[in-house]
Amino acid sequence: MNDKSYDVIVVGAGNAALCAALAAREQGASALVLERAPQAERGGNTTYAGGGLLMVHHGLEDIRKFVPDLTQEEIANTDFGEYTTEQYLDLIGRMTEYRIDPDLAETLVRRSTDTVEWIRRKGIRFVPMYGINSFKQQGRTKFFGGLVISVSGGGQGLIAGQIKAAEKLGVAIRYNARATSLLHGQRGVEGIGMTVDRIEQEIRAPAVVLACGGFEANREWRARYLGPGWDLAKVRGTRYNTGDGLRMALAIGAQPYGHWSGVQATPWDLNAPESAGDLVVGDGYHRRSYPLGIMLNKNGVRFLDEGADFANYNFGKYGRIILEQPGHAAWQIFDSKVLHLLNKAYRIRQAAKVTADSLEELVGKIDGVNKQQPLKTVKEYNAAVKRDVPFDPTRKDGRGTESLAIPKSNWASTIDTPPFEAYGVTCGITFTFGGLKITPQAEVVDIEEKPIPGLYAAGEMVGGIFYFNFHGVGAGLTCGAVMGRVAGENAAHYAARRQSQ
């Protein structure tokens, strides 16, 4: 069965895909979005995201362009800081151990601010990331990591706004449409083969943008590429990211690229669903306040440096370490001195939470954990805290520990003041790092480094951007938006050239 033809077909309906479709339409191309999920579960991993976008900015005047309804009180009580091009490039260099494709790095950073502004012009509303990415110090709110704005309504708000903008521009969207193959001929890509309600169909187009995520929801691929045990990790987002786009592209000779054994995996609540995100809770199962306390495994011992850096910069790799612990689980322990600083996600009713007025009672309530060692671990930890160094959650304060086999480098606060709280966590996988090699124009290249005519990629399908670790909260959505926009623009231009020949 054949359907009508389009100039550009976009596979996926998350942030990167919708940015590609919007950009293609703005260039005059007709565009079709194919979403494997039903309408109620549309949006890919973006639907489950917190909504932050990391971009270059230079303080209040820049932020007011994105949040024009800031009140005078908010302005007076907030230090928005700045985040320069140099800081952003240095961050992604360090986080990837300088393996990131330098051309892609330049594109992502230098087009970040303009792309977020482009999204805002589509009718998306932004708000400051109060309470999630900030702390108060002497009455003023300070942000850390350069991330200061988020989409109102989080990932679901972003998708709703982008869908509305796309439909207004005349982008066609088909749900329950699973792309299964790339139609490919002598001139390059010619369209998509897909199944709708188990019926095979073909749709013709001179340009295709693949933006349908990695393989994080595919247990078999996770075990194959990430290693033993990864089939047991919980999936934070959509259940539809099973590697379809990667498989289709590799089948026609696309070059695999990047860190195929790498993954963004975070401390994730033990009570979270096993294999798919929860649209009601969304990103609320994340547990990223661990720098304020300590983490113990089921043997009752610490196994990582909770204060090595702001959680923005290591939560994406700490999920892997938790997965390696007995039972693939751990417990985050806090006392009353820091409870008011915990991220609001800790307050959801679904949380795997234990509270008590003594450490003995707390440990006794945690199933499957050694009952003696945790008390010994806390006692040794408390004795090692540098109490003469002031505690300051707005910066790396140097308040660490001394003489512990595994140090805590910053924000070491003694755990001695009731009530005490413990939160059970496991590994939650967000997306995989391995993907396709692309040019800075988002063209997918083959093994000979030649662009495959008419094939583009964006979002989590792109390899060469993330290695070993995640760049930080907000980096994923910005990356998807920038490269999605680039892919859509260039796909539209290519389609126009090809049709004029």
N, C-alpha and C positions, 0 to 999 in steps of 0.2 A: 504494500500500500504506500502511495506517495502523497505527501502533503505539499502545500504551496512552498515556494522558495523565499528566502530572506537574504539580505546582504550579510548579516552577521548573526550567528547562533552563539549564545552564551550558555554553557553547561554549568548549572549551579544557580542558587538564588540567595547566597549570602552577601555580605558586604562587598567583597571583591567582584563578584559576578554582577551585582546590581550597579556598581560603579562603572563596570565595563559596558553594560547595556545603556546606561545613561549617557556615557561619553560617546558611544557609537551613534546614538540618536542625535546628539547635539551636532555631530558631523554630517548629518543628513542620511545616515544609513537606516534601513529598516532592521529591526532587531527582535529576536525571539529568545526568551529565557526558558530553559528546560529545567524544571525542578523535580527531582526524583521523589521527594517527599509529598505527602498530601498537603493541602493548603494549611491545615491546622498546625503542621509541623515545619512549615517553610522557614527558610532563612539560614540553614546550615548551622555552624558553630556560632555565628554572630548572634543568633537568638539567645544563646546562653551566656553571652559575654557581659561584662560589667558596663561597657560603653565608653571607656576612656580612650582618648586618642592622643598619642605622644607626638609633639611637634616642636619645632623651633619657635621660640617667642622671646620677647624682650620686655616683659613686665606688664603692668596694669593697662597701659594704652592698647597693647596688642590684645589682651584678654577681653577688654571691653568691646572689641569688634565681634567677638564670638559670643559674649554674654552681655548684650547691651542693657539688660534690665538689672544689672548689679545695683544694689541699694547703696546709699551713702554709708550706712553702717557696715555693710560688707566690705566696702572699699577701705574704710578707716581701720577695720579690724583684721585685714588680710594682707599678708605679704606674698604676692604671687611670684616673686623672684624672677628669674629668667632662665632660658635654656637655649644656649647658642648652638650654631652649626657645629662648631668645634667640639663642644661637649657631647653632642649627639653622635658625631662620628667617632669620637674617642670611646664612648660607651659601647657601640656595636662592634668596634674593633676589639676591645678588651673582652667582651662577652663571648665573642666567637674565636678568641685566641688568634685574631687577625686572619682568619680563613675566609671571611665573608668576601664575596665577589666585590671588588672595589668600585666597579662601575655601578652595580646595583645599589651599593651603599650610598654613593653620591646621589643617585636618583631618589632614593627613599628619603634622605635627609633634606635635600635642597628643594624637593617638591612637597614636603610635608605640610607646611603652613598654608600654601596656596591650595592644596587639595582639601584640607579641612575647611577652608573658607568656601571652596567650591561646593562641598557637602552642605554647608550652612545655607548657601543660596538655594538649595533644593527644598528648603522649608524645615530643615532639621534644627531643633532647639538644643542649645548647650547650657549646662550648668556647671558651677565649680564642683570639684570632687571633694567637698567637705566630708569629713568623717571617714573617708575611705583611704585617701592618700595624703592625709595631713594630720598634724598635731597642733595643739595650742601651746604657746609659750608666752608667758607674761601677757596674757590677754589677746594675743594676736595669733591667727592661724597661719602656719607655715606648711607649704607643700614640700615633698621630697621627690627626688628622681626626675624633676622637670615636668611631671604630669599634673596638670591643674584643671583640665576640663573633661567633661563627660557628656554624652548624649542624654538628654532628659528621657527617662524611661529605659535607660540601659540599652542592651543589645536588641531587645524587642522593640524599643522605641525607634532605634536606628532602622531596623528592617521595615517597620510600618511606614516610616517616612520615606524611605527609598522606594518602596513598592508604590506608594501613592504618587511620588514624582515620576516614576517610570511609566505608570499607567497614564498619567496626564500627558506624557510625551508620546504616547502611542506604542510603547514597548509591549509586545505580546508575551504572555506568561502562560505556560502549560504546566500543570501539576501532575503528579503521579506519572511523570515521563522520565523513564530511566534510559539515559544514553548508553548504548552498548558497543558502538564502533564508530570509527571515523571513516567516512567515505573518502577514498583517496585515489587520485589518478595521476596522469602524467604531468598535469599542471599544478598539482598539489592537492590540498584539501578541497573536497567538493560538497561536504555536508556531514550529516549525522545519521547513523542508524540507531533506532531506539525501540523500546517496547512500551506500550501503553495498554494497561489491562491485559497483559500477556500477548498482545497483538503487535507484531513487528511492523515498523514503519520506517520510512526514510524521509528526511527533509534536506533539501538542497540549499547550499550557501557557499559562496566563495571564501568566506572567512569564519573560523570557529575560535571562540575563546573558552578554554578549559579553566574553570574556577570552582571545581566541585570538591575541594578538600583533599586531605591525605588518606591514609589507610588506618587511622586510629580505631575505627569501629570494626575492623576486620581482625578477629582473634587469630586466624591462621597466619595472616601476613605479619601481625605483631610478633608472634612466636618465631616466624621465619627471619625477619629483619632486625628486630630489637633483641631477641634472645629468650631463653627459658624464663618462665614466670610472667612474661608480659601478657600472655593470654588471660591472666587472672586480674589484671588491672581494671579499675572502673573507668568507664568512658564519661567524661564530663559533659559532652555536647551531643550532637546529633548522631543517631544510629545509622545514618545513611552515608557517612563518609567511609566507604569500604574500598577505596582505591580504584574505582571505575575509570576515572579520567586518566590516571597514571597508566593503567593497563592498556587503555585504548591508544594512548600516545606511544607507549613503548612498542606496541604491535606494529606501528608504521615506521619505526626506526628512530624515535625521539631518544635523545641522550639522557640517561639517568644521571643525576647530579646532586651534590651536597651530601649531607650527613644521614645516610639511610638507616643507620643504627641509632640515630638521635631522636629525641622526643621531648616535648614540653609536658612535664608531669609534675603535679603539685600536691601538697598535703590536702587531702580531700576527706570530707566527713565519712565516718564509718557507716552512717545510716543512709548515705546517698544511694540512689538506684545503681544496680550492678552494670547495666549495659547501655543506658541512655540517660540524657539529661532530664531534669524535671522542670517543665515550663513554668510551674507555679513558683518554685524556689529560684530557678535559674542559676546564677553564679553564687547563690547564697550558701552553698556547701563548701566554699573554699575556706581554708584555715591558715591565714597568713600573718597572724599576730604572734607567731612563735618567737620572734626576737625578744618579746617581753617576758618570756618564761623559759622553761626547759622542756625538752622532748625525751621521753623514756620509751624504750621498747618493752616487749613483754617480759624480758629478763630483768627489767628494772634499771637498766643502765642507759646513760646518754650515748649517742652514736654520731652526733654531728655538732658543729659549732653554730648554735642558734643565732648568735650575734655577729656572724662573720660580715654581714652587710645588711642593708635594708632588704626586707623580704622581696621588694620589687626585683631585686637582682639575683636572687637565688631560689625563689620558690619554684621556678621552672625546672630546676634540677634536683631539688630535695625530694620530690615524689619518687624518683628512682631509688634514692637511698632508703626511703621508707619501705618500698617494695622489697628490698633486700633483707629486711628485718624479719625475725620470727613471726609467723602468721601474717606477714605483709602488712603489719599495723604498728602504731605507736600511740602514745598519749601525750598531749600537751598539758603542762601543769602550770597554773598561775595562782597567785595569792591576791588578797584584797587590794594591795597597794597599786596594782596595775589593771584591775578589772575594768575600770572606767575607760581605759585606753584601748581595749579590745575592739577590733573591727565589729561593726554592727551585725555582720553575718553570723557571729557567734551566738546571737540572741534568737535565732529562728527556733521554733518549737521542735523541729525535726532533728536537732543537733544530738549527737552522741555525747551527752554531757553528764558528768557526775559532780556533785557538790557536797561539801562536808565542812564541819567545824574543826576537824583535826586531820593531820596527814594520815594518821593510822586509819581513821574512818574512811578517808578518801580512797586509800589504796585498797581497803577491804571491799569497797563497792565496785572495783574495776575487775570484771571477769577475766580470767586467764592470765593475770599478771602475777609475777612473783611477789609475795606479800612482805618480805623482809628487805630485799635489795633496794627497792625504791626509797625506803626511809634512810638507808645508809647513803645512797646516792645524793639525796637532798641535803643530808647533814654535811657531807664532804663538799658539796657545791656551795652551800651557805658559808662555810668556813673559808672558802677560797675567794669570795667576792671582795673586790677592792672597794671598801666602803668609804674611803677618803676621796674617791673620785665622784663628782656630781653626776646624777642620772639625768640624761637629756634625750628624750625620744625623737627630737627634731633633727639630730645630727649623729654621726658616729662619735659617741661620747668617750670612748676609751675606758669606760667603766667595765672592766673585764674580770677575769679570774686568774689566780696564780696557782701553779703547781698541779694542775689537773691534766690528765693524759689527753683529754679532749677539752680545749679551752672554750670559754665563751668570751668573745673578743670585745663586745660592746653590750650595753644595756643589761648588765648583770645585776639583778635585783634579788636580794635574799627572799626565799620562800618560807615565811615564818609567821605571817599574819592572817588569821582566818577572817572570813570564810575562804576556803580553797576550792578551785574548780579544775576539772580535768576534761579534756575533749579528745575523743577517739578519732584517729585519722588513719587513712590508708593512702594508696597512690591513685590519683585521678589523672588520667591521660587526656590532654587537650588536643594536640595535633602532632603529627610526625614531621621531622625535618627534611627527610629525603624527598626529592622531587625531580622536576625536569629542568634542564638547563635552558635559560632564556637569554636573549640579548637585552640591553637597556631599553629597547623598544618593545619588550615583552614577546618577541618572536621565539618560538620553540625551535631549538637547533637539533640537528642529528649528530651522529657519532663523528662525522667529518667536520663538525662546527659550522655547517651550513644551515641557514634557516629553512624550515619546512614551509613552503609557500602556503599562506593562509592559516597557519596554526599559531595561536597565541595562548599564553597561560598567565594566571595571576593568583594571588592568595596563597593558601597553604600548599598548593601544588608545585610551587616554585622551589627548586633546590638552590643551595648556595647562599642563603640569607641567614639561616640559623644553624649554629654549630654548638654542641655541648650544653648550651644554656639558652634561655629566652632573654631577649633584650630588655624586658621589663613590662609592667602593666601598661597597656595602651599601644605597645609596639605592634602587636598583631593586627589590630584594626587599621592602624595607619599604613602598615605595609600593604595590606589588602586593598585599601582605598587608592593609594598611590599607583600601585602596579595595575589594579583593575582599570583605573582611568587611562593609564598609558596603553594598556592592551586594547581597550575599546576604541580609543582614538586611532591607533595604528591599524586595527582590523578594519575600521570603516574606510580609512584611506586606501588600504590594500584592495578592498572590495570594489571601490570606485575605479581604481586603476585597472583592475582585471576586467571589469565589465565594459570598460571603454576600449579594450583591445580588440 
